[in-house]
Amino acid sequence: GGGYFPSPRWQNVVHRISEKDPLPDALVDLVDTIGEATGETTAVGTASGAFVIFLCVRESRQPLRYFAEVGTRVPIHASSAGRAILAQMTPDERQRIYRKIMFEEYSGTTPMRVEQVEAALQAAVERGYHQSDSEYIADLAGVSFPIALGTRRLSIVVAGPTSRCLERRPETARIMAAAIRQAGFSTPVR
C-alpha cells in the first residue's frame, strides 16, 4: 500500500545506533517484565522524523500477535508509541514534526489533521496513558507511556490484536505503570 518495509539494511543501522547509545539494561529488563506480565508484544521506540523506530522489542509468544522487530517503523502521529514521544515535545517541536507528516489514511481511525493528534495528546493527559485502536495497522490496539531517559525521548508500548487488547487497555496501562514505577523510570504524561 505504498508503505515502507524495514529491510535488513535498516535494521543494521538501528543496531549501530544502539551500540553507540545503548539502552540501559534496566530498560531492556522492563520491556521483558512488561511483555511477560501482559503476554503481548512490548517495545521501546524513539523518534526519527515523522516516525518512531523500535530500538528494543520483546515479541509475544501468542500465535496471533503483533509482529515487530528492532528497526520497525510506525508513524509518529498514528500510533500510541509515537504520541507518547510527541507528548514530551514542546508545542513548537511538535509543529515542526507535523509539517513533515503526510497524513496518509491507513485506516478509518487514522488521525488526519493536527487537531486530531493534539486532541489525542490531551485525552492521554486526562486518561494517564496513550492508547491506539487500529490507526496504523488494522486490528491492532496499543498502550504507551513516555519514558524520560536523560535528554532522550522514548516510549514504551504494548500492542496486540484488538480481539484481546482493545478492552484490556486500562488493565494493560495499570500493569505497565506499576512496572515502570518499580523500575524507577519517569513517565511524563503531559
C-alpha positions in Angstrom: 0.0 0.0 0.0 2.9 2.4 -0.6 4.3 1.9 2.9 7.8 1.2 3.9 9.3 -2.1 4.8 12.2 -2.2 7.3 14.9 -4.0 5.3 17.9 -5.8 6.9 20.0 -2.8 6.0 17.7 -0.5 8.1 17.9 -3.0 11.0 21.7 -2.8 10.8 21.6 1.0 11.0 19.4 0.8 14.1 21.8 -1.8 15.7 24.8 0.6 15.0 22.9 3.5 16.7 22.1 1.3 19.6 25.7 0.2 20.0 26.8 3.9 20.2 24.0 4.9 22.6 22.6 1.7 24.1 19.5 1.4 26.2 20.2 0.8 29.9 19.9 -2.8 31.0 17.1 -1.7 33.4 15.0 -0.5 30.4 15.6 -3.7 28.4 14.6 -5.7 31.6 11.5 -3.5 31.9 10.5 -4.5 28.3 10.8 -8.2 29.3 8.9 -7.7 32.6 6.0 -5.9 30.9 6.0 -8.4 28.0 5.8 -11.3 30.4 3.1 -9.7 32.5 0.9 -8.7 29.6 1.6 -11.6 27.3 1.8 -9.1 24.4 4.5 -7.6 22.1 6.4 -4.9 24.0 8.8 -2.4 22.6 10.8 0.8 23.2 10.9 3.4 20.5 12.5 6.7 19.6 11.5 9.4 17.2 13.1 9.6 13.7 11.4 12.5 11.8 7.8 11.7 11.3 8.2 8.1 12.5 9.1 6.0 15.6 11.8 3.4 15.3 11.7 0.4 17.7 15.1 0.0 19.5 14.2 -3.0 21.7 11.4 -5.5 21.1 10.0 -8.5 23.1 7.6 -10.2 20.8 4.6 -12.0 22.2 4.5 -15.8 22.2 0.8 -15.8 21.3 0.1 -17.5 17.9 -1.9 -14.3 16.9 0.3 -11.4 17.8 1.7 -8.0 16.7 4.9 -8.8 14.8 7.6 -6.2 15.4 11.3 -6.3 15.5 14.2 -3.9 16.1 14.0 -1.3 13.3 10.3 -1.5 12.8 8.9 2.0 11.9 5.5 3.3 12.8 4.0 6.8 12.1 4.5 9.2 15.0 1.0 10.6 14.8 -0.9 7.3 14.1 0.5 5.2 17.0 0.3 5.4 20.7 4.1 4.9 20.8 4.5 8.0 18.6 2.1 10.2 20.6 3.9 9.2 23.8 7.0 10.8 22.2 5.2 13.8 20.8 3.8 14.4 24.3 7.4 15.0 25.5 8.0 17.8 23.0 7.3 21.5 23.2 4.4 22.8 21.0 7.0 24.3 18.6 8.8 21.0 18.3 5.5 19.2 17.6 4.6 21.8 14.9 7.9 21.1 13.1 7.1 17.3 13.2 3.6 17.9 12.0 4.9 19.7 8.9 6.8 16.5 8.0 3.7 14.2 8.3 2.0 13.1 5.1 -1.3 12.4 7.0 -1.9 9.2 4.9 -5.1 7.4 5.8 -4.0 3.9 6.9 -7.5 3.1 8.4 -10.8 4.7 9.3 -9.3 5.7 12.7 -6.1 7.3 11.5 -5.8 10.9 12.7 -5.8 13.0 9.5 -5.3 16.5 11.0 -3.0 18.1 13.5 -6.1 19.0 15.7 -6.9 15.3 16.0 -3.4 14.4 17.1 -3.4 17.3 19.6 -6.8 16.1 20.9 -5.4 12.6 21.4 -2.5 14.0 23.3 -4.9 15.9 25.6 -7.1 12.8 26.1 -3.9 10.9 27.2 -3.2 13.5 29.9 -6.7 13.1 31.2 -6.5 9.3 31.0 -2.9 8.9 32.2 -1.6 6.9 29.2 -1.6 6.9 25.4 -3.7 4.4 23.5 -4.4 3.4 19.9 -7.1 1.5 18.1 -6.2 0.3 14.5 -4.9 3.8 13.5 -1.9 2.4 11.5 -2.4 -1.4 11.4 -5.8 -2.9 11.2 -7.0 -4.8 14.2 -4.1 -3.6 16.5 -4.6 -1.9 19.8 -1.8 -0.4 21.9 -1.0 1.3 25.1 2.1 3.5 25.6 3.9 5.6 28.1 6.6 8.2 27.6 10.0 7.3 29.1 12.3 10.1 30.1 15.9 9.0 29.9 18.2 12.0 30.3 17.7 14.0 27.1 16.3 11.0 25.2 12.6 10.9 24.4 11.5 7.3 24.3 8.2 5.5 24.6 7.3 2.0 25.8 4.4 0.3 24.0 2.4 -2.9 24.5 0.4 -3.8 21.4 -1.6 -6.8 20.2 -4.8 -7.8 18.4 -7.9 -5.8 19.2 -9.8 -9.0 20.0 -7.5 -9.5 23.0 -6.2 -6.0 23.7 -8.7 -3.3 23.0 -10.9 -3.8 26.1 -7.8 -4.6 28.2 -6.1 -1.2 27.6 -6.9 0.2 31.1 -5.6 -3.1 32.7 -2.5 -3.1 30.5 -1.9 0.5 31.4 -2.1 -0.3 35.1 0.4 -3.2 34.7 2.8 -1.0 32.7 2.6 1.9 35.1 3.3 -0.3 38.1 6.3 -1.9 36.4 7.7 1.4 35.2 7.4 2.9 38.7 9.1 -0.2 40.2 11.9 0.0 37.7 12.4 3.7 38.7 11.7 5.3 35.3 9.8 8.6 34.9 6.7 8.7 32.7 5.8 12.3 32.0 2.3 12.1 30.6 1.5 15.8 30.0 
